[in-house]
Amino acid sequence: MSAVSSHSPRWTRRKEARPGELLEAALELFVERGFASTRLDEVAARAGVSKGTLYLYFASKEDLFKAVVRQNIVPLIEAFERDVAASQAASPDLLREFFDAWWTRFGGTKLAGIAKLVVGEAGNFPELAQFFQQEVVSRNLQLLRSIIERGIAREEFAPVDLDACVNLWISPLVMRAIWEHSIGPCCPSGTVVPVERFLEAHLRSILSMLAVRAAATRAHHPTACPWQPPAGGLG
């Protein structure tokens, strides 16, 4: 009985570890080869299990991809959301923390290869693109928006067109992350601006636009309202 007990926990741990090992193998292969070129038997082989075992956990490659995103990327966003909600920092500092964390936890890691995959293969796999938009892109935009709204409410930021600005300000980070997994490695050494300088220049540009002018505006125009886009939109 004691011999069986000594082996049982090891077997249980191994079985419970399989989904995580499959997801790690899938993440590596999706980043290396893209979605269309990744085969499930290759994922299973890299994880050290049979293809039949993989199907015990994931019904299809699409389900496997969604699980990779939910396991590796969605928890990062949830952590960002908790950090922002609990932060007592000034809004400019919180904005810096957001961009720094976005890069160190996502943009500068292999996870950004998933964004490259989605952009490159969206036309052939629109359902996966829609899934990524809902689970990742929309939540990132909303998180950035919440920081800007917080700063405006506390009069640390000037009012801006939030819908336009959050898209404008996240786009360069996504582009740089995709660049790192595509063109960047092909560029001669020294021709690409270091990411630290890139992030600093981007943040300074944003903070310059958000510089508080509200107090001066109210002093000259006490009834002035926050900026709003025209009724017919911006186009």
C-alpha positions as CSV (number, residue, x, y, z in Angstrom):
1,M,0.0,0.0,0.0
2,S,2.8,2.4,0.9
3,A,4.5,1.7,-2.5
4,V,1.3,2.6,-4.4
5,S,0.9,5.8,-2.3
6,S,4.4,6.9,-3.0
7,H,3.8,6.7,-6.8
8,S,0.2,8.0,-6.8
9,P,0.9,11.7,-6.1
10,R,3.6,11.8,-8.8
11,W,1.2,10.4,-11.4
12,T,-1.6,12.8,-10.2
13,R,0.7,15.8,-10.6
14,R,1.9,14.6,-14.0
15,K,-1.7,14.2,-15.3
16,E,-2.8,17.6,-13.9
17,A,0.3,19.2,-15.4
18,R,-0.6,18.0,-19.0
19,P,-2.9,20.9,-19.9
20,G,-0.3,23.4,-18.9
21,E,2.4,21.6,-20.8
22,L,0.2,21.5,-23.9
23,L,-0.5,25.2,-23.6
24,E,3.2,26.0,-23.3
25,A,4.0,23.9,-26.3
26,A,1.2,25.4,-28.3
27,L,2.3,29.0,-27.4
28,E,5.8,28.2,-28.6
29,L,4.7,26.7,-31.9
30,F,2.0,29.4,-32.6
31,V,4.7,32.1,-32.1
32,E,7.3,30.2,-34.2
33,R,5.1,29.1,-37.1
34,G,1.8,30.9,-36.9
35,F,-1.7,29.4,-36.5
36,A,-2.2,27.8,-39.9
37,S,1.2,26.1,-40.0
38,T,1.0,24.7,-36.4
39,R,-0.1,21.0,-36.4
40,L,-1.7,19.4,-33.3
41,D,0.5,16.4,-33.5
42,E,3.5,18.7,-33.3
43,V,2.1,20.4,-30.2
44,A,1.5,17.0,-28.6
45,A,5.0,15.8,-29.5
46,R,6.6,18.9,-28.0
47,A,4.6,18.4,-24.9
48,G,5.6,14.8,-24.7
49,V,2.1,13.3,-25.1
50,S,0.1,11.6,-27.8
51,K,-2.2,13.5,-30.2
52,G,-5.1,11.5,-28.6
53,T,-4.1,12.8,-25.2
54,L,-4.3,16.4,-26.5
55,Y,-7.8,15.8,-27.7
56,L,-8.8,14.8,-24.1
57,Y,-8.2,18.5,-23.2
58,F,-8.8,20.5,-26.4
59,A,-11.4,19.6,-29.0
60,S,-9.7,21.6,-31.9
61,K,-6.8,23.8,-32.7
62,E,-9.1,26.8,-32.4
63,D,-10.0,25.8,-28.8
64,L,-6.3,25.3,-28.1
65,F,-5.5,28.8,-29.3
66,K,-8.2,30.4,-27.2
67,A,-7.0,28.5,-24.2
68,V,-3.4,29.8,-24.8
69,V,-4.8,33.4,-24.8
70,R,-6.9,32.8,-21.7
71,Q,-4.1,31.1,-19.8
72,N,-1.3,33.5,-20.7
73,I,-2.6,36.9,-21.7
74,V,-6.0,37.4,-20.1
75,P,-4.6,37.0,-16.5
76,L,-2.1,39.8,-17.3
77,I,-4.9,42.1,-18.2
78,E,-6.8,41.1,-15.1
79,A,-3.7,41.9,-13.0
80,F,-3.4,45.3,-14.7
81,E,-7.0,46.0,-13.9
82,R,-6.5,45.2,-10.3
83,D,-3.4,47.3,-10.1
84,V,-5.1,50.3,-11.6
85,A,-8.1,50.0,-9.4
86,A,-6.0,49.8,-6.3
87,S,-3.4,52.5,-7.2
88,Q,-3.1,55.7,-5.2
89,A,-0.4,57.1,-7.6
90,A,-0.8,60.3,-9.5
91,S,-2.4,59.7,-12.9
92,P,0.8,60.6,-14.9
93,D,2.7,58.1,-12.8
94,L,0.0,55.5,-13.2
95,L,0.1,56.0,-17.0
96,R,3.9,55.4,-17.0
97,E,3.4,52.3,-14.9
98,F,0.8,51.0,-17.4
99,F,3.1,51.4,-20.4
100,D,6.1,50.0,-18.6
101,A,4.1,47.0,-17.4
102,W,2.5,46.5,-20.8
103,W,5.9,46.2,-22.4
104,T,7.7,44.1,-19.7
105,R,4.8,41.6,-19.3
106,F,3.6,41.4,-22.8
107,G,5.1,43.5,-25.6
108,G,8.7,42.5,-24.9
109,T,7.9,38.8,-24.4
110,K,7.0,35.9,-26.7
111,L,3.4,36.6,-25.9
112,A,3.5,39.5,-28.4
113,G,4.0,36.9,-31.1
114,I,0.4,36.1,-30.6
115,A,-0.6,39.6,-31.6
116,K,1.6,39.2,-34.7
117,L,-0.1,35.9,-35.5
118,V,-3.6,37.5,-35.2
119,V,-2.7,40.4,-37.4
120,G,-1.1,38.2,-40.0
121,E,-3.8,35.6,-40.2
122,A,-7.0,37.5,-39.4
123,G,-8.2,37.3,-43.0
124,N,-8.1,33.5,-42.9
125,F,-9.3,33.1,-39.4
126,P,-11.8,35.9,-38.6
127,E,-13.3,34.1,-35.7
128,L,-10.0,34.0,-33.9
129,A,-9.4,37.7,-34.7
130,Q,-12.8,38.5,-33.2
131,F,-12.0,36.5,-30.1
132,F,-8.7,38.3,-29.7
133,Q,-10.4,41.6,-30.1
134,Q,-12.9,40.9,-27.4
135,E,-10.6,39.1,-24.9
136,V,-7.5,41.2,-25.3
137,V,-7.7,44.4,-27.4
138,S,-10.9,45.8,-26.1
139,R,-9.9,45.2,-22.5
140,N,-6.5,46.8,-23.0
141,L,-8.2,49.9,-24.6
142,Q,-10.7,50.1,-21.8
143,L,-7.9,49.9,-19.2
144,L,-6.0,52.7,-20.8
145,R,-9.2,54.7,-21.1
146,S,-9.9,54.2,-17.4
147,I,-6.5,55.7,-16.5
148,I,-7.1,58.8,-18.7
149,E,-10.7,59.2,-17.4
150,R,-9.3,59.0,-13.8
151,G,-6.8,61.7,-14.6
152,I,-9.4,64.0,-16.2
153,A,-11.8,63.5,-13.2
154,R,-9.0,64.5,-10.8
155,E,-8.0,67.4,-13.1
156,E,-4.5,65.9,-13.6
157,F,-5.2,65.6,-17.3
158,A,-6.8,67.9,-19.8
159,P,-10.0,66.6,-21.5
160,V,-9.4,64.8,-24.8
161,D,-11.3,62.7,-27.3
162,L,-11.0,59.4,-25.3
163,D,-12.2,57.1,-28.1
164,A,-9.7,58.4,-30.6
165,C,-6.8,58.9,-28.1
166,V,-6.8,55.4,-26.5
167,N,-6.6,53.9,-30.0
168,L,-3.9,56.4,-31.0
169,W,-1.8,55.8,-28.0
170,I,-1.9,52.0,-27.8
171,S,-1.2,51.5,-31.5
172,P,2.5,52.4,-31.5
173,L,3.2,49.9,-28.7
174,V,1.4,47.1,-30.6
175,M,3.3,48.0,-33.7
176,R,6.6,47.9,-31.9
177,A,5.8,44.6,-30.3
178,I,4.9,43.1,-33.7
179,W,8.1,44.6,-35.2
180,E,10.2,42.8,-32.6
181,H,8.7,39.5,-33.8
182,S,9.0,40.2,-37.6
183,I,11.2,42.9,-39.2
184,G,13.3,43.9,-36.1
185,P,15.5,40.8,-36.0
186,C,16.3,41.3,-39.7
187,C,17.5,44.9,-39.2
188,P,21.3,45.7,-38.9
189,S,22.5,46.3,-35.4
190,G,22.1,49.9,-34.2
191,T,19.4,50.8,-36.7
192,V,16.5,50.4,-34.4
193,V,15.8,52.8,-31.6
194,P,16.1,51.0,-28.2
195,V,12.7,50.3,-26.7
196,E,13.4,52.3,-23.5
197,R,13.9,55.5,-25.6
198,F,10.9,54.6,-27.7
199,L,8.6,54.2,-24.7
200,E,10.0,57.4,-23.0
201,A,9.4,59.5,-26.1
202,H,5.9,58.0,-26.6
203,L,5.0,58.7,-23.0
204,R,6.3,62.3,-23.1
205,S,4.3,63.0,-26.2
206,I,1.1,61.7,-24.5
207,L,1.7,63.7,-21.3
208,S,2.3,66.8,-23.3
209,M,-1.1,66.4,-25.0
210,L,-2.7,65.7,-21.6
211,A,-1.0,68.7,-19.8
212,V,-3.6,70.3,-17.6
213,R,-4.9,73.5,-19.2
214,A,-8.3,73.2,-17.4
215,A,-7.4,75.7,-14.6
216,A,-6.3,78.4,-17.0
217,T,-9.3,77.8,-19.2
218,R,-11.8,78.1,-16.2
219,A,-10.0,81.3,-15.1
220,H,-10.8,83.0,-18.4
221,H,-14.0,81.1,-19.2
222,P,-15.8,80.1,-16.0
223,T,-18.6,78.3,-17.9
224,A,-16.4,76.5,-20.3
225,C,-17.2,72.8,-20.8
226,P,-14.8,69.9,-21.3
227,W,-13.8,69.3,-24.9
228,Q,-16.3,67.2,-26.8
229,P,-16.1,65.9,-30.4
230,P,-18.5,67.5,-32.9
231,A,-22.0,66.0,-33.1
232,G,-21.3,64.5,-36.4
233,G,-18.1,62.7,-35.3
234,L,-14.5,63.4,-36.2
235,G,-14.7,62.3,-39.8
